[in-house]
Amino acid sequence: MDYKPVGVGKTVRNARRGLPEAGYWKKFQSPVLVKEYGMVTSLEFSPIKPHDLLVTAAMRLQVYNGRTSQLKKAITRFHGQARSGSYRSDGKLIVAGDDTNIVQVFDGASRSVLRTFKGHQDPVHVTRFLPNNVHVMSGSDDKTVQIWDIPSQKAVNVFSEHTDYVRSGCVFSGNANVVATGSYDHTVRIWDVRANRCVTTIATDEPVEDVMVLPGGSVAAAAAGPNVHMFDLLMGGRVLTTLGNHEKTVTSLCMDSAGGRLIAGSLDHHVKIYNVQSFKMMYSMAYPAPVLSVALSADDTRLAVGMASGVFSLRRRAVSAKEQALAAPQRARLGTHAHFTRGAAYKGGDDDLRIEQRRKRSLADYDQFLRKFEHSRALDAVLANNRTGLTVVSLLQELVHRDGLAGALAGRDELGLDTIVRFVVKFIDHPRYTSVLIKVAETLLDIYGDLLHQSGRIAELLVRLRAKVRTELRLQQDLTMVLGSMDMLMAACKVSHAAAVPATDAAATEKPSIQA
């Protein structure tokens, strides 16, 4: 068994927008138009490289390669219109709903159906994985929101407070206990999965087409009619502002990777980009048909827009060498500590053969003595090197637990006792150390009680210890008296309040009779 010793972030650089705002978004050029089998109702990029694009259209999900933009695979296990295809955070699973009222979970590699959730009574328009990766949220035209457990294939929560179709929803990044949904009943609701209830209801003027929570979880954006409303969730859903730059219904929202730009697509054939700090529109893009869905890749290099005509557009941004240099990790200079420790955080691939190597931990000198049960030398070592009071007290506490305190204190000369007694005198009144140091003082008196008067130095330290203990006792007595006085004042206040309440009630009873 190994010996257990005595117990006692890097900023991410944002490599975007060295150019003016318009210049940055104009770099999304050379749109590729791809014809699908029906209206493109949902788009989502994989969260892992190479960020494949998942397209939901008609009765299928199509996956396009993140590097070549070519069709990679298709999932056709649907008997009705497919809805809301979405990736899990590790990119390995895909969830989607359909118009046959079911929710299905697919293996992203083999396309096989892993789970089928049946419980909704009407078409399912919203599906999302929760951040814990074992639960799925779904919203349906049956006005319910359900949370499904993937291992058991059962619904763990059913929320039914919406009074109309649930057509949008999102999860809180890093928080699997809260979800948000938008409905055609003109409300956005925040649900607490643990409490199994709605904790916040936010009213809008129009049916809610899409809702999303900004990074940090304190601000929510809701697309309702031609407007995008920004709500402060920490203030109970207070409206921060309304972005009204669209002429027709806003159908889809997404964010860039830095969380500084909100992208909104609308039936007016336009996609518009907003600054979420100033709430100003920064750029606008026109498309040939009404926009139903928008998505931006995690590396901010590809913008996908799905349209009602059954076509989706994929624009790719050319990345400059300067931006690539900023985004890439800086190489350590030769001869530096970082150079010799490079690669230490590399985790390896899933199929790599891992060879466990246990590093030998270096122990402090006092731990080395404790490991050999040399308690006296361990105490000398911890006192000799000007260590913190907490370290010394921790070792003394360990000696108490080992029944080795008396052995460590016994057999000492005047110089050895001087260091220990001085430490006790210095920290005896420290609240965290008092209980341990009292035991040390009592043990010292038991061992050396008859011999302490022979050393003038030790006798002087004991006099100082006695004076310090007496001062502390007087302080405790004064505090006890103050607490007693406060208890009396509180009791008197309660009596006065109890006497005043009946008098007030009597006055309120007599007043009508006087008027009469």
C-alpha positions in Angstrom: 0.0 0.0 0.0 1.4 3.4 -0.9 2.1 5.9 1.8 -0.4 8.8 1.9 1.3 12.1 2.6 0.1 14.5 5.3 -2.8 16.4 3.9 -2.7 20.2 3.9 -6.4 28.8 -16.6 -5.2 29.6 -19.8 -6.9 32.5 -21.7 -8.2 31.5 -25.1 -7.2 34.0 -27.8 -10.0 35.2 -30.1 -8.7 35.0 -33.6 -11.6 36.8 -35.2 -12.4 40.2 -36.7 -9.2 41.9 -37.3 -11.1 43.2 -40.4 -14.0 45.6 -40.2 -17.4 43.9 -39.7 -18.6 44.1 -43.3 -15.2 42.9 -44.6 -15.3 39.9 -42.3 -18.7 38.6 -43.4 -18.0 39.4 -47.1 -15.3 36.8 -46.9 -18.1 34.1 -46.8 -18.0 33.7 -50.6 -18.6 31.1 -53.3 -21.9 29.8 -52.1 -22.6 26.2 -53.0 -26.3 25.5 -53.7 -27.5 22.0 -53.0 -31.0 20.8 -53.9 -32.7 18.6 -51.3 -35.8 16.4 -51.4 -38.0 19.0 -49.6 -37.9 22.2 -47.5 -34.7 22.4 -45.4 -36.2 22.8 -41.9 -33.0 22.3 -39.8 -29.2 22.6 -40.2 -26.5 21.8 -37.7 -22.8 21.4 -37.8 -21.0 18.6 -35.9 -19.3 20.0 -32.8 -16.1 18.1 -33.6 -13.7 18.4 -36.6 -14.1 18.3 -39.5 -17.5 19.7 -38.6 -19.8 17.7 -40.9 -23.1 19.4 -41.8 -26.3 17.6 -40.8 -29.3 18.6 -43.1 -32.9 17.8 -42.2 -35.2 17.8 -45.2 -38.2 15.8 -46.2 -38.1 12.2 -44.8 -34.3 12.0 -44.3 -31.2 13.4 -42.7 -28.2 14.0 -44.9 -24.6 14.4 -43.7 -22.2 16.4 -45.8 -18.4 16.2 -45.4 -16.9 19.1 -43.6 -13.9 19.3 -45.9 -15.3 18.5 -49.4 -18.9 19.5 -48.9 -19.9 16.3 -50.6 -22.7 14.0 -49.5 -21.2 11.6 -46.9 -24.2 9.5 -45.7 -28.0 9.6 -45.5 -30.3 8.5 -42.7 -33.7 7.4 -44.1 -35.3 5.5 -41.2 -38.3 7.8 -41.1 -42.0 7.1 -42.0 -42.9 10.8 -42.0 -41.4 14.3 -42.3 -38.1 14.3 -40.4 -37.6 17.2 -37.9 -34.8 18.9 -36.0 -31.7 16.6 -36.6 -29.2 17.4 -33.9 -25.7 16.1 -32.8 -24.6 15.1 -29.4 -21.7 17.1 -27.9 -19.2 14.3 -28.9 -20.6 14.1 -32.4 -21.1 10.3 -32.1 -24.9 10.3 -31.9 -27.7 12.0 -33.7 -31.3 12.6 -32.5 -34.3 13.6 -34.6 -38.1 13.7 -34.4 -40.7 13.2 -37.2 -44.3 13.5 -38.0 -45.2 10.0 -36.8 -44.8 11.3 -33.2 -41.6 9.4 -32.4 -38.0 10.5 -31.4 -35.1 8.4 -32.7 -31.4 8.3 -31.7 -29.0 7.2 -34.4 -25.4 6.0 -34.4 -23.6 8.7 -36.4 -21.1 6.2 -37.9 -23.3 3.2 -38.8 -26.7 5.1 -39.1 -28.4 2.4 -37.1 -31.3 3.2 -34.8 -30.1 2.9 -31.2 -33.2 4.2 -29.4 -36.8 4.9 -30.2 -38.9 7.1 -27.8 -42.7 6.8 -28.1 -44.9 9.0 -26.0 -45.9 12.1 -28.0 -49.4 12.2 -29.6 -48.5 14.6 -32.4 -45.5 15.4 -34.6 -42.3 16.1 -32.8 -40.6 19.4 -34.0 -37.8 19.8 -31.4 -35.1 17.4 -30.3 -31.9 18.2 -28.4 -29.3 16.3 -26.4 -28.8 17.6 -22.9 -25.2 18.4 -21.8 -25.0 15.3 -19.7 -25.2 13.2 -22.9 -27.7 10.7 -21.4 -30.9 12.7 -21.7 -32.8 14.0 -24.7 -35.3 16.8 -24.8 -38.3 16.8 -27.3 -41.1 19.2 -28.0 -44.2 18.3 -29.9 -47.4 19.7 -31.4 -49.2 17.9 -28.6 -48.1 20.9 -26.4 -45.8 18.8 -24.2 -42.0 18.9 -23.6 -40.5 15.6 -22.6 -37.1 14.6 -21.2 -36.0 11.1 -22.2 -33.5 8.9 -20.5 -31.4 7.1 -23.2 -30.3 4.0 -21.2 -33.8 3.2 -19.9 -35.7 4.5 -23.0 -38.3 6.1 -20.7 -39.5 9.7 -20.2 -38.2 11.1 -16.9 -40.0 14.5 -17.2 -43.2 15.6 -18.9 -44.0 19.3 -19.0 -47.5 20.2 -20.3 -48.0 23.9 -19.4 -47.8 25.1 -23.0 -51.2 25.7 -24.5 -50.2 25.5 -28.2 -47.6 23.8 -30.5 -44.1 23.6 -29.2 -41.9 24.4 -32.2 -38.5 25.4 -30.7 -36.2 24.6 -27.8 -32.7 24.7 -26.6 -30.5 23.6 -23.7 -28.2 25.5 -21.4 -24.5 24.9 -22.1 -23.0 23.0 -19.2 -26.2 22.7 -17.3 -28.3 19.6 -17.8 -30.9 20.6 -15.3 -32.5 23.5 -17.2 -34.0 23.7 -20.7 -35.9 26.4 -22.6 -38.8 26.0 -25.1 -40.8 28.3 -27.3 -44.4 27.8 -28.3 -47.1 29.2 -30.6 -48.9 30.2 -27.4 -46.7 33.3 -27.4 -44.5 32.2 -24.5 -41.0 31.1 -23.8 -40.7 28.8 -20.8 -37.7 27.8 -18.7 -38.0 24.3 -17.2 -36.2 22.9 -14.2 -35.7 19.2 -14.7 -34.9 18.5 -11.1 -38.0 20.3 -9.7 -40.1 19.0 -12.6 -41.8 22.4 -13.1 -41.6 25.7 -15.1 -39.5 28.3 -13.3 -39.9 31.2 -15.7 -42.5 32.2 -18.2 -41.8 35.0 -20.7 -44.6 36.4 -22.8 -44.2 37.6 -26.4 -46.4 39.3 -28.9 -46.2 36.6 -31.6 -45.8 32.8 -31.8 -42.2 31.8 -31.0 -40.4 30.2 -33.9 -37.0 29.8 -32.4 -35.3 30.3 -29.0 -31.7 30.1 -27.9 -29.7 30.9 -24.7 -26.5 32.9 -25.1 -23.2 31.6 -23.6 -23.3 32.2 -19.9 -27.0 31.3 -19.5 -28.1 34.8 -18.5 -29.6 36.1 -21.7 -32.1 34.4 -24.0 -33.0 35.3 -27.6 -36.5 34.5 -29.0 -37.7 34.8 -32.6 -41.3 35.9 -32.5 -42.9 37.3 -35.7 -40.5 39.7 -37.5 -38.7 40.5 -34.2 -35.9 39.0 -32.2 -36.4 39.7 -28.4 -33.5 39.6 -26.0 -34.4 38.7 -22.4 -32.5 38.9 -19.2 -33.1 35.6 -17.4 -31.4 36.7 -14.2 -34.1 39.4 -13.9 -37.0 37.0 -14.4 -37.2 37.5 -18.2 -37.1 41.3 -18.4 -36.9 42.5 -22.0 -33.4 43.9 -22.8 -34.2 45.0 -26.3 -36.1 44.0 -29.5 -34.3 43.7 -32.8 -36.8 44.6 -35.5 -34.8 44.7 -38.7 -36.7 42.0 -40.5 -39.9 42.5 -42.5 -41.3 39.0 -42.2 -41.2 36.2 -39.6 -37.8 35.3 -38.2 -37.5 31.5 -38.4 -34.1 30.5 -37.1 -31.3 31.8 -34.8 -27.7 30.7 -34.2 -24.5 32.1 -32.6 -20.9 32.4 -33.6 -18.2 30.5 -31.7 -17.1 33.5 -29.7 -20.7 34.3 -28.5 -20.5 37.9 -29.8 -22.7 37.7 -32.9 -26.3 36.5 -33.3 -27.3 35.3 -36.7 -31.0 35.4 -37.7 -32.7 34.0 -40.8 -36.2 35.2 -41.9 -38.9 34.6 -44.5 -38.0 38.0 -46.0 -35.1 36.1 -47.8 -32.5 37.7 -45.6 -29.9 36.6 -43.0 -28.8 39.3 -40.6 -26.0 39.5 -38.1 -26.3 41.3 -34.8 -23.8 42.4 -32.2 -25.1 41.1 -28.9 -23.2 43.7 -26.9 -24.6 46.8 -28.7 -27.7 45.0 -30.1 -27.0 46.6 -33.5 -27.3 45.0 -36.9 -23.8 44.6 -38.4 -24.4 42.9 -41.8 -27.1 41.5 -44.0 -27.1 38.7 -46.7 -29.8 38.2 -49.3 -31.0 34.8 -50.5 -33.3 33.7 -53.4 -36.0 32.1 -51.2 -37.5 32.3 -47.7 -35.0 31.2 -45.1 -36.0 28.4 -42.7 -32.8 27.5 -41.0 -29.2 28.9 -40.4 -26.1 27.4 -38.9 -22.5 28.5 -38.5 -19.7 26.0 -38.0 -17.7 25.9 -34.7 -14.6 27.3 -36.4 -16.6 30.2 -38.0 -15.5 29.2 -41.5 -18.8 27.9 -43.0 -22.3 29.4 -43.0 -25.2 27.2 -44.0 -28.6 28.5 -44.9 -31.7 26.3 -45.6 -34.6 27.6 -47.7 -38.2 26.8 -48.3 -37.4 26.1 -51.9 -35.7 22.8 -50.9 -32.2 24.3 -51.5 -29.5 25.0 -48.9 -26.6 27.4 -49.4 -23.1 26.7 -48.0 -20.7 29.6 -47.9 -17.0 29.1 -47.0 -14.8 31.8 -45.5 -11.2 32.0 -46.6 -9.0 32.0 -43.6 -5.9 34.3 -43.8 -2.4 33.1 -42.8 -2.4 35.7 -40.0 -5.7 34.3 -38.5 -4.4 30.8 -38.8 -1.3 31.8 -36.9 -3.4 33.4 -34.1 -5.7 30.4 -33.9 -2.8 27.9 -33.8 -1.1 27.2 -30.5 2.2 29.0 -30.2 5.2 26.8 -30.4 7.5 26.8 -27.4 11.0 28.2 -27.9 13.8 25.7 -27.9 15.4 25.3 -24.4 12.4 26.6 -22.4 10.5 24.6 -19.9 7.4 24.6 -22.1 9.5 23.1 -24.9 10.6 20.1 -22.7 7.1 19.6 -21.4 5.3 19.8 -24.8 2.8 17.0 -25.5 2.3 16.3 -21.8 -1.4 17.0 -22.1 -1.9 14.8 -25.2 -4.6 12.1 -24.4 -4.1 9.8 -27.3 -6.8 8.3 -29.6 -9.4 5.8 -28.6 -7.7 3.0 -30.3 -4.2 3.7 -29.0 -2.5 1.2 -26.7 -2.0 3.0 -23.4 1.0 2.0 -21.1 0.4 3.2 -17.6 3.4 4.8 -16.0 3.2 5.6 -12.3 5.4 8.5 -11.4 7.2 8.3 -8.1 6.0 11.1 -5.9 8.5 13.1 -4.0 7.8 13.3 -0.3 8.6 16.1 2.1 11.3 15.4 4.7 8.8 15.1 7.5 6.7 12.7 5.4 9.7 10.6 4.9 10.3 10.3 8.6 6.6 9.6 9.3 6.8 6.8 6.7 9.6 5.3 8.8 7.6 5.9 12.1 10.3 8.3 13.3 7.9 10.7 14.9 10.4 12.8 16.8 12.5 13.5 13.8 9.4 14.3 11.7 8.4 16.9 14.3 11.9 18.4 14.3 11.9 18.5 10.4 8.6 20.3 10.2 9.6 22.9 12.8 13.1 23.5 11.4 12.3 24.8 7.9 9.9 27.7 8.8 6.8 26.0 7.4 3.4 27.4 7.8 1.4 27.0 11.0 -1.2 24.9 9.2 1.5 22.4 8.1 2.9 22.0 11.6 -0.5 21.6 13.1 -1.5 19.1 10.4 1.5 17.0 11.4 0.7 17.3 15.1 -2.8 16.2 14.3 -1.5 13.2 12.5 0.7 12.3 15.5 -2.4 12.5 17.7 -4.2 10.1 15.4 -1.2 7.7 15.4 -0.9 7.9 19.2 2.6 9.1 18.6 2.4 12.6 20.1 3.9 11.7 23.5 6.7 9.7 21.9 7.6 12.7 19.6 7.7 15.1 22.5 9.6 12.9 25.0 13.4 12.8 25.4 14.1 16.4 24.4 16.6 18.9 25.8 16.1 22.6 26.5 16.7 23.6 22.9 14.3 21.0 21.4 11.6 22.1 23.9 12.1 25.8 23.2 11.0 25.5 19.5 7.9 23.6 20.3 6.8 25.8 23.3 7.4 28.9 21.2 5.1 27.5 18.5 2.4 26.7 21.0 2.6 30.2 22.6 2.4 31.9 19.2 -0.7 29.9 17.9 -2.6 28.8 21.0 -5.3 31.5 20.4 -5.7 30.7 16.7 -9.3 29.3 16.4 -8.3 26.6 13.9 -5.3 25.4 15.9 -6.5 25.7 19.5 -7.9 22.2 20.0 -4.7 20.5 18.8 -2.3 22.8 20.6 -4.1 22.4 23.9 -3.4 18.6 23.6 0.3 19.4 22.9 0.5 21.7 25.9 -1.1 19.2 28.2 1.2 16.5 27.0 4.3 18.7 27.5 3.2 19.4 31.1 2.6 15.7 31.8 6.0 14.8 30.6 8.2 17.7 31.8 6.1 19.2 34.6 8.6 18.6 37.4 11.6 19.7 35.3 10.4 22.9 33.6 11.4 25.1 36.5 15.1 24.2 35.9 15.2 26.2 32.7 14.7 29.9 32.9 14.0 30.1 29.1 11.2 27.5 29.3 9.8 29.0 32.5 9.5 32.4 30.8 7.7 30.9 27.8 5.3 29.2 30.1 4.5 32.5 31.9 3.7 34.0 28.5 1.6 31.0 27.6 -0.4 31.4 30.9 -0.9 35.1 30.3 -2.1 34.5 26.7 -4.6 31.8 27.9 -6.0 34.1 30.6 -6.5 36.9 28.1 -8.3 34.5 25.8 -10.5 33.3 28.7 -11.4 36.8 29.6 -12.3 37.5 26.0 -14.6 34.5 25.9 -16.3 35.6 29.1 -16.9 39.0 27.7 -18.4 37.5 24.5 -20.6 35.3 26.6 -21.9 38.3 28.5 -22.6 40.2 25.2 -24.5 37.2 23.8 -26.6 37.0 27.0 -27.4 40.8 26.7 -28.4 40.3 23.1 -30.7 37.4 24.0 -32.4 39.6 26.6 -32.9 42.4 24.0 -34.4 40.0 21.5 -36.7 38.5 24.1 -37.9 42.0 25.1 -38.5 42.9 21.4 -40.6 39.7 20.9 -42.7 40.5 24.0 -43.3 44.1 22.9 -44.3 42.9 19.4 -46.7 40.3 20.8 -48.4 43.0 23.0 -48.6 45.5 20.1 -50.4 43.1 17.7 -53.6 42.6 19.8 -53.8 46.4 20.4 -53.7 47.0 16.6 -56.4 44.3 16.0 -58.6 45.9 18.7 -58.3 49.3 17.1 -59.1 48.0 13.7 -62.3 46.3 15.2 -63.5 49.4 16.9 -63.1 51.8 14.0 -66.2 50.8 12.0 -68.4 51.2 15.0 -67.2 54.8 15.5 -68.0 55.7 11.9 -71.4 54.1 12.3 
